[in-house]
Amino acid sequence: MFENLLNRNFFLLWQGQLISNLGSQAFLIAAMYWTMQATGSASLMGVLMMASALPTVLLGPVGGTFADWYSRRAIIIAADLLSGICVLSLAMMFFLNLPANLTVIGVFSAVIVLGIVKAFFQPAITAAIPDLVRKDKVAAANSLTNFSVQASTLLGQGLGGILYRLVGAGTLFIVDGISYLISAVSESFIDLPVCKRQERGSFSQGLTDFGRDTVDGMKYVLQRTGMRNLLLISSVINFLLMPIFVLLPFYVDLTITKGVEWYGFLLAAISAGAVLGYIIAASIEIRGEERSRLIIGAFFGVSAALAAASIVANSYLALLVFLIVGILSGLINIYVITIFQINTPTGLRGRVMSLVITLSGGISPLGMIIGGLAGDLTNKNIPLIYALCGGIAAVFTLMAALNTEFRAFLAEEPK
């Protein structure tokens, strides 16, 4: 499955991302728990979560241009160094026993800094992968990367809570900070091609060129019908999945009439399905028309599964439906990322991948808000909302599938 994949450079990049994600998840859990205990404010916790995600969404396009202008290796190393210094600085605030209001400001500042750093780290990582493995191994590399992200997210969240209880926020932040620094040291040994850029003139000219190149990355996607449609349908499916997650507790309570443990079971089924999807994507090598048919079929499959959830009242059938949603979503995620990577020149890849990350990250909160409003407006008619989500997803998928350029783009092989 991973033959000729785990070369030295890819392994160093992969483990760097693994450690960084472990650290960020454990940090966020500790920051949330401490904020809850120190302030007792649910509103502040909500703002904290928003503060952790918003910089990545807003600065994604800028981070993508940086990944195309400058050394991706240097960006990755600098991101982990800055993250380590930031978290260690916060840890010092805890050991100095500063007033709680100052420490709260420190927590929010650290979360915002880490969000900004992530906006530069993610595009650099995603853009670097195709330069480190063979073209026919990019999908497998993405599968392994996403598998590790999923695993480190679950492990980081679980260990974060346990370690917070055992050692407290300050000590946990020290461990997190050191893990970032270790990751930065190991990443310094990566050999990664540098995108060649022309020399810039004055500072103002450099800013003008930077803005123009950022816009050029967006134009590159928008002017290619197949690429644009793939981004659109992927964003629509992601948007329509958000109401499913937001309303899942009500689905468990009102539709399959089970206790809270089944909420955990269904979430676990989606996560386990996503991991299976990653493994399947890494295990099979399909090209051309077969890949096009598989991706379109996966989009239709997700649509059908969402619609099926609206009529399923048996808990075990619901478990199967959400497992299928996870598997198909995992497959779609890997193939969409891979197609964007292999069909984008290396000098544009950072900007294009940042656009994908920004849109998927930016549309999720909107889907959550609309899902919650739809639940209230329909008096918690969850089957109706799930059916609408499935139906809308099917319509958009059909429109995309009927487009010749879209199908051709999915089948296109890298040159």
NULOTOR-295735 format. One record per residue (C-alpha): residue number from 1; residue in one letter; x, y, z. Coordinates in nm, 2 decimals. Each point is the difference from the previous one (the first is absolute). Example, Ala and Ser with C-alpha at 12.3 -4.5 7.8 and 13.67 -1.06 7.14 Angstrom:
<sevexs>
> 1, a, 1.23, -0.45, 0.78
> 2, s, 0.14, 0.34, -0.07
</sevexs>
This chain:
<sevexs>
> 1, m, 0.00, 0.00, 0.00
> 2, f, 0.27, 0.25, 0.10
> 3, e, 0.28, -0.15, -0.22
> 4, n, 0.26, 0.27, -0.10
> 5, l, -0.20, 0.25, 0.21
> 6, l, 0.18, 0.02, 0.33
> 7, n, 0.32, 0.16, -0.13
> 8, r, 0.21, 0.20, 0.24
> 9, n, -0.14, 0.34, -0.10
> 10, f, -0.37, -0.09, 0.00
> 11, f, 0.04, -0.18, 0.34
> 12, l, 0.16, 0.31, 0.15
> 13, l, -0.28, 0.22, -0.13
> 14, w, -0.27, -0.25, 0.10
> 15, q, 0.13, -0.04, 0.36
> 16, g, 0.03, 0.38, 0.03
> 17, q, -0.36, 0.04, -0.09
> 18, l, -0.10, -0.28, 0.24
> 19, i, 0.18, 0.15, 0.29
> 20, s, -0.13, 0.35, -0.08
> 21, n, -0.36, -0.12, -0.01
> 22, l, 0.04, -0.20, 0.32
> 23, g, 0.13, 0.31, 0.17
> 24, s, -0.27, 0.23, -0.14
> 25, q, -0.28, -0.23, 0.10
> 26, a, 0.13, -0.05, 0.36
> 27, f, 0.06, 0.37, 0.03
> 28, l, -0.35, 0.09, -0.11
> 29, i, -0.16, -0.25, 0.24
> 30, a, 0.21, 0.14, 0.29
> 31, a, -0.08, 0.36, -0.10
> 32, m, -0.37, -0.07, -0.02
> 33, y, -0.01, -0.19, 0.34
> 34, w, 0.20, 0.27, 0.17
> 35, t, -0.21, 0.28, -0.14
> 36, m, -0.32, -0.18, 0.11
> 37, q, 0.13, -0.05, 0.36
> 38, a, 0.15, 0.35, 0.02
> 39, t, -0.29, 0.20, -0.14
> 40, g, -0.31, -0.23, 0.00
> 41, s, -0.10, 0.18, -0.32
> 42, a, -0.14, -0.21, -0.29
> 43, s, 0.01, 0.31, -0.22
> 44, l, 0.37, 0.05, 0.06
> 45, m, 0.05, -0.37, -0.09
> 46, g, -0.19, 0.06, -0.32
> 47, v, 0.21, 0.30, -0.09
> 48, l, 0.31, -0.20, 0.08
> 49, m, -0.10, -0.27, -0.25
> 50, m, -0.07, 0.27, -0.26
> 51, a, 0.33, 0.17, 0.07
> 52, s, 0.18, -0.33, -0.06
> 53, a, -0.16, -0.06, -0.35
> 54, l, -0.06, 0.35, -0.14
> 55, p, 0.37, 0.10, -0.07
> 56, t, 0.05, -0.31, -0.21
> 57, v, -0.31, 0.08, -0.21
> 58, l, 0.08, 0.37, -0.04
> 59, l, 0.37, -0.03, -0.07
> 60, g, -0.01, -0.33, -0.20
> 61, p, 0.05, 0.17, -0.34
> 62, v, 0.29, 0.21, 0.14
> 63, g, 0.16, -0.32, 0.14
> 64, g, -0.04, -0.17, -0.34
> 65, t, 0.19, 0.28, -0.18
> 66, f, 0.28, -0.01, 0.26
> 67, a, 0.02, -0.38, -0.07
> 68, d, 0.06, 0.08, -0.37
> 69, w, 0.23, 0.30, 0.05
> 70, y, 0.23, -0.14, 0.27
> 71, s, 0.16, -0.32, 0.12
> 72, r, -0.28, -0.24, 0.11
> 73, r, 0.26, -0.17, 0.22
> 74, a, 0.09, 0.33, 0.17
> 75, i, -0.37, 0.08, 0.05
> 76, i, -0.07, -0.34, 0.16
> 77, i, 0.30, 0.03, 0.23
> 78, a, -0.08, 0.36, 0.10
> 79, a, -0.36, -0.09, 0.07
> 80, d, 0.09, -0.27, 0.25
> 81, l, 0.27, 0.22, 0.16
> 82, l, -0.25, 0.29, 0.04
> 83, s, -0.26, -0.24, 0.14
> 84, g, 0.24, -0.14, 0.25
> 85, i, 0.12, 0.34, 0.12
> 86, c, -0.36, 0.12, 0.02
> 87, v, -0.12, -0.30, 0.21
> 88, l, 0.31, 0.01, 0.22
> 89, s, -0.06, 0.37, 0.06
> 90, l, -0.36, -0.07, 0.11
> 91, a, 0.13, -0.27, 0.23
> 92, m, 0.22, 0.25, 0.17
> 93, m, -0.30, 0.22, 0.08
> 94, f, -0.16, -0.29, 0.19
> 95, f, 0.32, -0.07, 0.20
> 96, l, 0.03, 0.37, 0.09
> 97, n, -0.35, -0.01, 0.15
> 98, l, -0.12, 0.31, -0.18
> 99, p, -0.35, 0.13, 0.06
> 100, a, -0.27, -0.20, -0.17
> 101, n, -0.11, 0.28, -0.23
> 102, l, 0.35, 0.04, -0.14
> 103, t, 0.03, -0.37, -0.04
> 104, v, -0.33, -0.01, -0.19
> 105, i, 0.14, 0.27, -0.24
> 106, g, 0.32, -0.22, -0.03
> 107, v, -0.21, -0.31, -0.09
> 108, f, -0.20, 0.20, -0.27
> 109, s, 0.32, 0.15, -0.14
> 110, a, 0.17, -0.34, -0.02
> 111, v, -0.31, -0.15, -0.17
> 112, i, 0.00, 0.28, -0.26
> 113, v, 0.37, -0.03, -0.07
> 114, l, -0.03, -0.38, -0.05
> 115, g, -0.29, 0.06, -0.24
> 116, i, 0.21, 0.25, -0.20
> 117, v, 0.29, -0.24, -0.01
> 118, k, -0.22, -0.28, -0.11
> 119, a, -0.12, 0.22, -0.30
> 120, f, 0.36, -0.01, -0.13
> 121, f, 0.09, -0.36, 0.12
> 122, q, -0.29, -0.18, -0.17
> 123, p, 0.04, 0.12, -0.36
> 124, a, 0.38, -0.06, 0.02
> 125, i, -0.05, -0.35, 0.12
> 126, t, -0.27, -0.09, -0.26
> 127, a, 0.20, 0.17, -0.28
> 128, a, 0.32, -0.19, 0.10
> 129, i, -0.14, -0.35, -0.02
> 130, p, 0.00, -0.05, -0.38
> 131, d, 0.37, 0.11, -0.01
> 132, l, 0.10, -0.27, 0.24
> 133, v, -0.16, -0.31, -0.14
> 134, r, -0.06, -0.15, -0.35
> 135, k, -0.31, 0.13, -0.19
> 136, d, -0.17, -0.34, 0.03
> 137, k, 0.05, 0.00, 0.38
> 138, v, -0.15, 0.34, 0.07
> 139, a, -0.34, -0.15, 0.09
> 140, a, 0.17, -0.25, 0.24
> 141, a, 0.20, 0.28, 0.15
> 142, n, -0.31, 0.21, 0.06
> 143, s, -0.17, -0.31, 0.15
> 144, l, 0.28, -0.06, 0.25
> 145, t, 0.01, 0.37, 0.08
> 146, n, -0.38, 0.03, 0.06
> 147, f, 0.01, -0.33, 0.20
> 148, s, 0.26, 0.14, 0.23
> 149, v, -0.19, 0.33, 0.04
> 150, q, -0.32, -0.19, 0.09
> 151, a, 0.19, -0.23, 0.24
> 152, s, 0.20, 0.29, 0.16
> 153, t, -0.32, 0.20, 0.04
> 154, l, -0.17, -0.28, 0.19
> 155, l, 0.31, -0.08, 0.20
> 156, g, 0.08, 0.37, 0.07
> 157, q, -0.35, 0.07, 0.11
> 158, g, 0.00, -0.31, 0.23
> 159, l, 0.35, 0.05, 0.14
> 160, g, -0.06, 0.37, 0.03
> 161, g, -0.28, -0.05, 0.24
> 162, i, 0.18, -0.27, 0.20
> 163, l, 0.33, 0.20, 0.02
> 164, y, -0.18, 0.31, 0.10
> 165, r, -0.16, -0.18, 0.29
> 166, l, 0.33, -0.16, 0.10
> 167, v, 0.25, 0.29, -0.04
> 168, g, -0.20, 0.32, -0.05
> 169, a, 0.01, 0.25, -0.28
> 170, g, 0.34, 0.15, 0.06
> 171, t, 0.19, -0.33, -0.02
> 172, l, -0.20, -0.12, -0.29
> 173, f, 0.08, 0.32, -0.20
> 174, i, 0.37, -0.06, 0.07
> 175, v, -0.02, -0.35, -0.14
> 176, d, -0.20, 0.13, -0.30
> 177, g, 0.26, 0.28, -0.06
> 178, i, 0.29, -0.24, 0.01
> 179, s, -0.17, -0.24, -0.25
> 180, y, -0.03, 0.29, -0.25
> 181, l, 0.37, 0.08, 0.04
> 182, i, 0.10, -0.37, -0.05
> 183, s, -0.22, -0.01, -0.31
> 184, a, 0.18, 0.31, -0.14
> 185, v, 0.34, -0.15, 0.06
> 186, s, -0.09, -0.32, -0.19
> 187, e, -0.16, 0.19, -0.28
> 188, s, 0.32, 0.19, -0.05
> 189, f, 0.15, -0.31, -0.16
> 190, i, -0.26, -0.01, -0.28
> 191, d, 0.13, 0.05, -0.36
> 192, l, -0.28, 0.19, -0.17
> 193, p, 0.01, 0.18, -0.34
> 194, v, -0.03, 0.38, 0.03
> 195, c, -0.23, 0.19, -0.24
> 196, k, 0.21, 0.24, -0.20
> 197, r, -0.13, 0.35, 0.01
> 198, q, 0.12, 0.31, -0.19
> 199, e, 0.18, 0.27, 0.20
> 200, r, -0.24, 0.27, 0.13
> 201, g, 0.06, 0.37, -0.02
> 202, s, -0.12, 0.24, 0.27
> 203, f, -0.21, -0.09, 0.30
> 204, s, -0.31, 0.14, -0.16
> 205, q, 0.07, -0.19, -0.32
> 206, g, 0.04, -0.31, 0.20
> 207, l, -0.34, 0.05, 0.17
> 208, t, -0.16, 0.06, -0.34
> 209, d, 0.15, -0.31, -0.14
> 210, f, -0.11, -0.20, 0.31
> 211, g, -0.36, 0.12, -0.03
> 212, r, 0.00, -0.08, -0.37
> 213, d, 0.14, -0.35, 0.05
> 214, t, -0.26, -0.07, 0.27
> 215, v, -0.28, 0.10, -0.25
> 216, d, 0.17, -0.20, -0.27
> 217, g, -0.03, -0.31, 0.21
> 218, m, -0.38, 0.05, 0.02
> 219, k, -0.02, 0.08, -0.37
> 220, y, 0.19, -0.32, -0.08
> 221, v, -0.28, -0.21, 0.17
> 222, l, -0.30, 0.22, -0.12
> 223, q, 0.12, 0.00, -0.37
> 224, r, 0.01, -0.39, -0.01
> 225, t, -0.35, -0.13, -0.03
> 226, g, 0.08, -0.35, 0.13
> 227, m, 0.21, 0.12, 0.29
> 228, r, -0.26, 0.27, 0.09
> 229, n, -0.29, -0.25, 0.00
> 230, l, 0.19, -0.25, 0.21
> 231, l, 0.07, 0.27, 0.26
> 232, l, -0.37, 0.11, -0.02
> 233, i, -0.15, -0.35, 0.04
> 234, s, 0.25, -0.09, 0.28
> 235, s, -0.09, 0.32, 0.19
> 236, v, -0.37, -0.06, -0.04
> 237, i, 0.03, -0.35, 0.13
> 238, n, 0.21, 0.12, 0.29
> 239, f, -0.26, 0.28, 0.07
> 240, l, -0.29, -0.25, 0.00
> 241, l, 0.18, -0.24, 0.24
> 242, m, 0.02, 0.27, 0.26
> 243, p, -0.38, 0.00, 0.09
> 244, i, 0.03, -0.38, 0.03
> 245, f, 0.26, 0.04, 0.27
> 246, v, -0.17, 0.29, 0.18
> 247, l, -0.34, -0.18, 0.02
> 248, l, 0.14, -0.34, 0.07
> 249, p, -0.08, 0.01, 0.38
> 250, f, -0.36, 0.08, -0.10
> 251, y, 0.00, -0.28, -0.25
> 252, v, 0.12, -0.24, 0.27
> 253, d, -0.26, 0.12, 0.24
> 254, l, -0.30, 0.05, -0.22
> 255, t, 0.04, -0.23, -0.30
> 256, i, 0.18, -0.32, 0.12
> 257, t, -0.11, 0.08, 0.36
> 258, k, 0.33, -0.11, 0.17
> 259, g, 0.21, 0.15, 0.28
> 260, v, 0.30, 0.22, -0.02
> 261, e, 0.24, -0.30, -0.04
> 262, w, -0.14, -0.05, -0.35
> 263, y, 0.11, 0.36, -0.09
> 264, g, 0.35, -0.12, 0.07
> 265, f, -0.05, -0.32, -0.19
> 266, l, -0.12, 0.19, -0.31
> 267, l, 0.29, 0.24, 0.01
> 268, a, 0.24, -0.29, 0.04
> 269, a, -0.16, -0.17, -0.30
> 270, i, 0.07, 0.31, -0.21
> 271, s, 0.36, 0.02, 0.12
> 272, a, 0.06, -0.37, -0.05
> 273, g, -0.16, 0.02, -0.34
> 274, a, 0.23, 0.29, -0.10
> 275, v, 0.31, -0.20, 0.11
> 276, l, -0.13, -0.30, -0.21
> 277, g, -0.05, 0.24, -0.29
> 278, y, 0.37, 0.12, 0.03
> 279, i, 0.12, -0.36, 0.01
> 280, i, -0.21, -0.09, -0.31
> 281, a, 0.13, 0.30, -0.19
> 282, a, 0.36, -0.10, 0.08
> 283, s, -0.06, -0.37, -0.09
> 284, i, -0.14, 0.04, -0.35
> 285, e, 0.16, 0.18, -0.29
> 286, i, -0.26, 0.12, -0.25
> 287, r, 0.05, 0.23, -0.29
> 288, g, -0.19, 0.18, -0.28
> 289, e, -0.37, -0.08, -0.04
> 290, e, 0.00, -0.25, 0.29
> 291, r, 0.11, 0.27, 0.24
> 292, s, -0.26, 0.25, -0.15
> 293, r, -0.28, -0.26, 0.05
> 294, l, 0.11, -0.09, 0.35
> 295, i, 0.01, 0.37, 0.12
> 296, i, -0.34, 0.08, -0.16
> 297, g, -0.14, -0.32, 0.15
> 298, a, 0.13, 0.09, 0.34
> 299, f, -0.17, 0.34, -0.02
> 300, f, -0.33, -0.17, -0.09
> 301, g, 0.06, -0.25, 0.28
> 302, v, 0.03, 0.27, 0.26
> 303, s, -0.31, 0.16, -0.13
> 304, a, -0.19, -0.32, 0.02
> 305, a, 0.13, -0.08, 0.35
> 306, l, -0.11, 0.34, 0.13
> 307, a, -0.35, -0.06, -0.15
> 308, a, -0.01, -0.35, 0.14
> 309, a, 0.08, 0.13, 0.35
> 310, s, -0.33, 0.19, -0.02
> 311, i, -0.21, -0.32, -0.02
> 312, v, 0.21, -0.22, 0.23
> 313, a, -0.14, -0.04, 0.35
> 314, n, 0.20, -0.31, 0.10
> 315, s, 0.32, 0.08, 0.19
> 316, y, 0.21, -0.27, -0.16
> 317, l, -0.11, 0.09, -0.35
> 318, a, 0.09, 0.36, 0.09
> 319, l, 0.34, -0.11, 0.11
> 320, l, 0.05, -0.17, -0.34
> 321, v, -0.12, 0.31, -0.19
> 322, f, 0.24, 0.23, 0.19
> 323, l, 0.29, -0.24, -0.05
> 324, i, -0.07, 0.02, -0.37
> 325, v, -0.01, 0.38, 0.01
> 326, g, 0.35, -0.02, 0.17
> 327, i, 0.14, -0.24, -0.25
> 328, l, -0.12, 0.20, -0.31
> 329, s, 0.10, 0.33, 0.16
> 330, g, 0.35, -0.14, 0.06
> 331, l, 0.03, -0.11, -0.36
> 332, i, -0.12, 0.33, -0.13
> 333, n, 0.24, 0.19, 0.23
> 334, i, 0.31, -0.19, -0.12
> 335, y, -0.08, 0.01, -0.37
> 336, v, -0.11, 0.36, -0.01
> 337, i, 0.32, 0.11, 0.18
> 338, t, 0.21, -0.22, -0.23
> 339, i, -0.16, 0.12, -0.32
> 340, f, 0.06, 0.36, 0.09
> 341, q, 0.36, -0.07, 0.10
> 342, i, 0.10, -0.20, -0.32
> 343, n, -0.18, 0.24, -0.24
> 344, t, 0.16, 0.32, 0.14
> 345, p, 0.35, 0.11, -0.08
> 346, t, 0.23, 0.00, 0.30
> 347, g, 0.04, 0.38, -0.02
> 348, l, -0.38, 0.05, 0.04
> 349, r, -0.08, -0.29, 0.23
> 350, g, 0.02, 0.18, 0.33
> 351, r, -0.25, 0.26, -0.12
> 352, v, -0.24, -0.26, -0.15
> 353, m, 0.01, -0.22, 0.31
> 354, s, -0.05, 0.29, 0.23
> 355, l, -0.31, 0.09, -0.19
> 356, v, -0.13, -0.35, 0.05
> 357, i, 0.08, 0.01, 0.37
> 358, t, -0.15, 0.35, 0.04
> 359, l, -0.33, -0.08, -0.17
> 360, s, -0.05, -0.33, 0.18
> 361, g, 0.09, 0.16, 0.33
> 362, g, -0.20, 0.32, -0.06
> 363, i, -0.32, -0.17, -0.11
> 364, s, -0.02, -0.24, 0.29
> 365, p, -0.10, 0.25, 0.27
> 366, l, -0.27, 0.14, -0.25
> 367, g, -0.14, -0.35, -0.04
> 368, m, -0.01, -0.05, 0.38
> 369, i, -0.18, 0.33, 0.05
> 370, i, -0.26, -0.08, -0.27
> 371, g, -0.04, -0.35, 0.12
> 372, g, -0.08, 0.12, 0.35
> 373, l, -0.25, 0.27, -0.13
> 374, a, -0.16, -0.27, -0.22
> 375, g, -0.05, -0.22, 0.30
> 376, d, -0.17, 0.27, 0.19
> 377, l, -0.21, 0.13, -0.29
> 378, t, -0.13, -0.35, -0.08
> 379, n, -0.07, -0.08, 0.37
> 380, k, 0.28, -0.27, 0.00
> 381, n, -0.13, -0.18, -0.31
> 382, i, 0.33, -0.18, -0.05
> 383, p, -0.11, -0.25, -0.27
> 384, l, -0.12, 0.29, -0.22
> 385, i, 0.34, 0.19, 0.04
> 386, y, 0.20, -0.32, -0.07
> 387, a, -0.21, -0.08, -0.30
> 388, l, 0.05, 0.36, -0.14
> 389, c, 0.37, -0.02, 0.05
> 390, g, 0.02, -0.33, -0.18
> 391, g, -0.23, 0.13, -0.28
> 392, i, 0.19, 0.32, -0.05
> 393, a, 0.33, -0.19, 0.00
> 394, a, -0.13, -0.23, -0.27
> 395, v, -0.12, 0.28, -0.22
> 396, f, 0.34, 0.18, 0.01
> 397, t, 0.18, -0.33, -0.06
> 398, l, -0.22, -0.07, -0.30
> 399, m, 0.06, 0.35, -0.14
> 400, a, 0.38, -0.05, 0.03
> 401, a, -0.01, -0.36, -0.14
> 402, l, -0.18, 0.12, -0.31
> 403, n, 0.29, 0.25, -0.07
> 404, t, 0.24, -0.15, -0.25
> 405, e, 0.29, 0.22, 0.11
> 406, f, -0.05, -0.11, 0.36
> 407, r, 0.01, -0.37, -0.08
> 408, a, 0.31, 0.06, -0.22
> 409, f, 0.17, 0.18, 0.28
> 410, l, -0.06, -0.28, 0.25
> 411, a, 0.14, -0.25, -0.26
> 412, e, 0.30, 0.22, -0.09
> 413, e, 0.35, -0.15, 0.06
> 414, p, 0.29, 0.23, 0.12
> 415, k, 0.24, 0.10, -0.27
</sevexs>
